[in-house]
Amino acid sequence: MADRADAHELRLDVALGPRSYAIQVVSGRPAHLGSFTRRALDATWAGKACRSALVITDQNLASLPHAANCEGALEHAGIACRRAVLAPGEATKNLGSASRLFDELVGMKADRHTAVIALGGGVIGDLAGFVAATYARGLPLLMVPTSLLAQVDSSVGGKVGINHPQAKNIIGAFHQPIGVWIDTDTLNTLPPRELRCGLAEVVKYGVILDAAFFDELEAASAAIIARQPEALRAIVARCCRLKAEVVTRDEREETGLRAVLNFGHTVGHAIEAVAGYNGHFQHGEAVAAGMVAECRLAQRLGWIDPALTERLILLLDRFGLPSSISGLDPAQLLEAMSRDKKNQRGKVRFVLPRCLGRVELTDAAGPEDVLHALNATGA
Ligand code: GLY
């Protein structure tokens, strides 16, 4: 994987053999999306003959210039666009929406050379990606993520899927995109709470893989909160590079390496489940508090010094993210963790830090350790 940079564009190549692709990070260059897409399509068998695309987006984005800019650039590159607009929010990520999108594809007589363009946040990327993975056994997929969370996490790595009423993300596939186009200018209109939620995942990369990046986040926090384009491009590209390195080495989450991306998520998912998916804790906020709880668990096991947890809390606080789970019942949280996807042989597994920049997947923590860590985090 290589980085190439000029002042305004950063490009990374994700090396996955025949499924390799480029991630381009720009600030405000919508017209370049057309040539980027054409090149990405031309590098694949199905994409070479692509002349049409279904642009899948949500109502919020459809009313902003992003959708029209994206379609204009694609049309200019010889790709006729049809647009499907969905309601924003997690509730859209279901089989009914997928079915509606299949109808759109049938309606436009889509074949294996029709591209799917996922223009939106994580919900749109996951749903559009699922449709692209399954229609005609796989269509070329271009990710155009517009939220920070999608830019630094869900648009890279090929995990696509929808929710079952009883289980999030349980129906899905691995389907790598042909390219990822990230324009950080889309973050200018992102509600502050959504920006903060994306920053939780950004901080996560520093803790799990890159201590120097954590230092840089501390130093650049004011510029990031002020949404300075250089600062945003730098953090988005750094996170994509870190994620791409993990995905390159464990594309299908089979060796335990990709699981490191789940730091903060074992407790985080439990927080979401116990607090209810009604907005009290959004995903990024639950991950932020979950990272703190999991650091306290690592402290309890004697893996890290309390100073690391204190540094993490300080940085989260600068980004306006929570580090406490007060008000939630520890027994309920523990019960929710017993259903975590990483569990093996009835044991809850956690990704815990050994030091800043290095984590390990472990089942060394027993229920008392977990309860201790949850209480120390305010539960
Ligand atoms: N978001 C975790 C992963 O892509 O593996």
Residues whose N, C-alpha, C, O or C-beta is under 5 A from the ligand:
A	BS01	LIG	V156 G157 K159 R258 L261
